[in-house]
């Protein structure tokens, strides 16, 4: 008899959510994945991109599937906080700004249509309204704003993962802080082998290993997904600067060219006791093919040229940032062929995959994890749960 009924491999945002939803309905659930390394620079194993304090959350989205995934997740934030006793959601609101032309204009048109269908409250601001409402920005005079005040802002991904784990464990799930190196179908169930030398068996396994899904060679065949390094810049704010950015929402500044889009998080207190404002972009395209490449990337502080671009853009948009100390970091975006998460079975009817955040999934991770749980519990997803859109593509 297998050790477990269901094993979730990967204790990041999607995996912990899947474990919570599974353990709410059945016994015999295990969640296997390492904790965040104590020293990022010397750690030579797998990483997760949730090692941070703030990710934008919002329902406003140019894709109706992503908008629906976000709305479903956001609707459960309060329940997760209440049941875990851990706060992770901050309702700062989310602002989109742009001139309505080109790629950015098309995005807004689709987002407004999706917002109407989902009943989201979006306030449209002209240039004067933007300047009056959000004086910390120096946006071009032709920019408009689309502001989602309620059910938007940012989540603390570290805290969200901690909350999901706490609830899953309270429901009977077993948390095993080890790193899986092999998964294989056997006559006695799916065998899971860890780097630490343990072997477990399970009726079914779902692999939620993020950007490391292919690198760790855990699936019968690789998914069609690129792991792409992304650079982020942090502006350290003293008390005076913090006051200048008081009331700032999470913000996405659109552009006619996708490479010029930036996202900005409001001031957030980090574990080192300092307050940082974070900015990132979407222009980097370099693929990380191997585990060694990914580890070296996570050890780095990102790409110097991208840091320079982000600093220049940030000071243009927010002149009060001039003179603030700047540091930088690295994370990984998992970009799928379809642009949607992959949630489905592999060539094995006992091994499934749950991955592909596409750089926008933190806010939607609870719903993505729920769909992974539904897949194991019911054997398939329905069209109501976007079965066609989230079907995995294999190499």
Residue pairs with C-beta under 8 A, 6 or more apart in sequence:
2 188
2 189
2 190
2 201
2 202
2 203
3 30
3 200
3 201
3 202
4 28
4 29
4 30
4 174
4 200
4 201
4 202
4 203
5 26
5 27
5 28
5 29
5 202
5 203
5 204
6 22
6 26
6 28
6 29
6 30
6 202
6 203
6 204
6 205
6 206
6 376
7 29
7 30
7 31
7 32
7 190
7 192
7 200
7 202
7 204
7 205
7 206
8 15
8 16
8 18
8 19
8 22
8 29
8 30
8 31
8 32
8 33
8 205
8 206
8 208
8 354
8 372
9 15
9 32
9 33
9 180
9 183
9 192
9 205
9 206
9 207
9 208
9 209
9 218
10 32
10 33
10 48
10 207
10 208
10 209
10 210
10 354
11 19
11 31
11 32
11 33
11 34
11 35
11 48
11 161
11 165
11 175
11 177
12 33
12 48
12 49
12 50
12 161
12 208
12 209
12 210
13 48
13 50
13 157
13 160
13 161
13 164
13 357
13 361
13 362
13 365
13 369
14 208
14 210
14 341
14 354
14 355
14 357
14 361
14 365
14 368
14 369
14 372
15 31
15 33
15 206
15 208
15 209
15 354
15 369
16 31
16 161
16 164
16 165
16 168
16 369
17 164
17 365
17 366
17 367
17 368
17 369
17 370
17 372
18 206
18 208
18 354
18 369
18 370
18 372
18 373
19 29
19 31
19 164
19 165
19 168
19 173
19 369
20 80
20 164
20 167
20 168
20 171
20 173
20 366
20 369
21 369
21 370
21 372
21 373
21 374
22 29
22 173
22 373
22 376
22 377
23 29
23 168
23 171
23 172
23 173
24 171
25 373
25 377
26 377
27 172
29 168
29 171
29 172
29 173
29 174
30 173
30 174
30 175
30 176
30 200
30 202
31 165
31 168
31 173
31 174
31 175
31 176
32 176
32 178
32 180
32 192
32 194
32 200
33 48
33 176
33 177
33 178
33 179
33 180
34 45
34 46
34 177
34 178
34 179
35 177
36 48
36 51
36 158
37 43
37 45
37 47
40 47
40 51
40 298
40 299
41 299
43 295
43 298
44 295
45 179
45 195
45 295
46 179
46 209
46 212
46 216
46 291
47 212
47 294
47 295
47 298
47 332
48 210
49 210
49 211
49 331
49 332
49 333
49 357
50 157
50 158
50 160
50 161
50 362
51 157
51 158
52 157
52 158
52 331
53 156
53 157
53 158
53 268
53 269
53 270
53 271
54 90
54 154
54 155
54 156
54 157
54 265
54 266
54 268
54 278
55 154
55 155
55 156
55 157
55 265
55 362
55 363
56 94
56 153
56 154
56 250
56 252
56 263
56 265
56 362
56 363
57 70
57 74
57 89
57 94
57 152
57 153
57 154
57 155
57 250
57 362
57 363
58 70
58 94
58 148
58 152
58 153
58 250
58 363
59 67
59 70
59 71
59 74
59 115
59 118
59 120
59 148
59 151
59 152
60 67
60 94
60 96
60 111
60 114
60 115
60 120
60 122
60 146
60 148
60 152
61 67
61 70
61 111
61 114
61 360
62 106
62 107
62 108
62 110
62 111
62 114
63 110
63 114
63 339
64 110
64 113
64 114
64 117
65 340
65 386
65 389
66 340
66 360
66 364
67 111
67 114
67 115
67 118
67 120
68 114
68 118
68 386
69 364
69 367
69 368
69 386
70 363
70 364
70 367
71 118
71 120
71 151
72 364
72 366
72 367
72 370
73 363
73 364
73 365
73 366
73 367
73 368
74 151
74 152
74 363
75 151
76 366
76 367
77 88
77 89
77 155
77 366
78 89
80 88
80 160
80 163
80 164
80 167
80 366
81 87
81 88
81 89
81 163
83 163
83 167
83 170
84 162
84 163
84 164
84 166
84 167
85 166
86 159
86 162
86 163
86 166
87 156
87 159
88 155
88 156
88 157
88 159
88 160
88 162
88 163
89 153
89 154
89 155
89 156
90 153
90 154
90 155
90 156
91 150
91 151
91 152
91 153
92 152
92 153
92 154
92 248
92 249
92 250
92 266
93 147
93 148
93 149
93 150
93 152
93 153
93 249
93 250
94 147
94 148
94 152
94 153
94 249
94 250
94 251
94 252
95 134
95 145
95 146
95 147
95 148
95 249
95 250
95 251
95 252
96 108
96 111
96 145
96 146
96 147
96 251
96 252
96 253
96 254
97 130
97 137
97 139
97 143
97 144
97 145
97 146
97 251
97 252
97 253
97 254
98 104
98 105
98 108
98 143
98 144
98 253
98 254
98 255
99 105
99 140
99 142
99 143
99 144
99 256
100 108
100 144
101 256
102 255
102 256
102 257
103 254
103 255
103 256
103 257
103 258
104 254
104 255
104 256
104 261
105 254
105 256
107 254
108 146
108 254
111 146
112 122
112 146
115 122
120 148
120 151
121 148
121 149
121 150
122 146
122 147
122 148
123 145
123 146
123 147
123 148
123 149
124 144
124 145
124 146
124 147
125 133
125 144
125 145
125 146
125 147
126 144
126 145
127 139
127 141
127 142
127 143
127 144
129 145
130 137
130 139
130 143
130 144
130 145
131 137
131 139
133 145
133 147
134 145
134 248
134 249
136 244
136 245
136 247
136 248
136 318
136 320
137 251
137 317
137 318
138 316
138 317
138 318
138 319
139 253
139 317
147 249
152 249
152 250
153 249
153 250
154 250
154 265
154 266
154 268
155 362
155 363
156 268
157 362
160 362
160 365
160 366
164 366
164 369
165 175
168 175
169 175
176 194
176 198
176 200
178 194
178 195
178 196
178 198
179 194
179 195
179 196
180 192
180 193
180 194
180 195
180 209
180 216
180 218
181 193
181 194
181 195
181 216
182 191
182 192
182 193
182 218
183 190
183 191
183 192
183 193
183 205
183 207
183 218
183 219
183 351
184 190
184 191
184 193
185 191
185 348
185 350
185 351
186 201
188 201
189 201
189 202
189 203
189 350
190 201
190 202
190 203
190 204
190 205
190 348
190 350
190 351
191 199
191 200
191 201
192 199
192 200
192 201
192 202
192 205
193 199
194 200
203 350
204 350
204 351
204 352
204 376
205 350
205 351
205 352
206 351
206 352
206 353
206 354
206 372
206 375
206 376
207 213
207 218
207 219
207 351
207 352
207 353
207 354
207 355
208 353
208 354
208 355
208 369
208 372
209 216
209 218
209 355
210 332
210 334
210 355
210 357
211 227
211 288
211 294
211 332
211 333
211 334
212 227
212 291
212 294
213 219
213 222
213 223
213 225
213 334
213 353
213 355
214 222
214 223
214 225
214 227
215 227
215 288
215 289
215 290
215 291
215 294
216 291
219 346
219 351
219 353
220 346
220 347
220 348
220 351
221 346
221 347
221 394
221 395
222 394
222 395
223 336
223 342
223 353
223 355
223 356
223 392
223 393
223 394
223 395
224 336
224 337
224 393
224 394
224 395
225 334
225 335
225 336
225 337
225 342
225 355
225 356
226 287
226 334
226 335
227 287
227 288
227 289
227 294
227 332
227 333
227 334
227 335
228 284
228 285
228 286
228 287
228 288
228 332
228 333
228 334
228 335
229 284
229 286
229 288
229 297
229 302
229 303
229 330
229 331
229 332
229 333
230 280
230 281
230 282
230 284
230 302
230 330
230 331
230 332
230 333
230 359
231 280
231 281
231 284
231 302
231 303
231 306
231 307
231 310
231 328
231 329
231 330
232 278
232 279
232 280
232 302
232 310
232 328
232 329
232 330
232 331
233 278
233 279
233 280
233 302
233 307
233 310
233 311
233 314
233 326
233 327
233 328
234 276
234 277
234 278
234 326
234 327
234 328
234 329
235 276
235 277
235 278
235 279
235 314
235 321
235 324
235 325
235 326
236 274
236 275
236 276
236 324
236 325
236 326
236 327
237 245
237 267
237 275
237 276
237 277
237 324
238 324
241 320
241 321
241 324
242 267
242 275
244 320
245 266
245 267
245 277
245 318
245 320
248 266
248 267
248 277
249 266
250 263
250 264
250 265
250 266
251 263
251 264
251 266
252 261
252 262
252 263
252 264
253 261
253 262
253 263
253 264
253 317
254 261
255 261
258 282
258 283
259 281
259 282
259 283
260 281
260 283
260 313
261 281
261 282
262 279
262 280
262 281
262 310
262 313
262 314
262 317
263 279
263 280
263 281
264 277
264 278
264 279
264 314
264 317
264 318
265 277
265 278
265 279
266 277
267 275
267 276
267 277
268 275
268 276
268 277
268 278
269 275
270 276
276 327
277 314
277 318
277 321
277 324
279 310
279 313
279 314
280 310
281 306
281 309
281 310
281 313
282 359
283 306
283 309
284 303
284 306
288 294
288 297
288 332
294 332
297 330
297 332
298 330
298 332
300 330
301 307
301 327
301 328
301 329
301 330
302 328
302 329
302 330
307 326
307 328
310 328
311 326
314 321
315 321
315 322
333 357
333 358
333 359
334 355
334 356
334 357
334 358
334 359
335 356
335 358
335 359
336 342
336 355
336 356
336 358
336 393
337 393
338 389
338 390
338 391
338 393
339 358
340 356
340 358
340 386
340 389
340 390
341 354
341 355
341 356
341 357
341 358
341 361
341 368
341 371
341 390
342 353
342 354
342 355
342 356
342 390
342 391
342 392
342 393
343 352
343 353
343 354
343 368
343 371
343 372
343 375
343 381
343 390
343 391
343 392
344 352
344 353
344 375
344 381
344 390
344 391
344 392
345 351
345 352
345 353
345 375
345 392
346 352
346 353
346 392
346 394
347 394
352 372
352 375
352 376
353 392
354 368
354 369
354 371
354 372
354 375
357 365
361 368
371 381
371 385
371 386
371 390
374 381
374 385
375 381
380 387
381 387
381 390
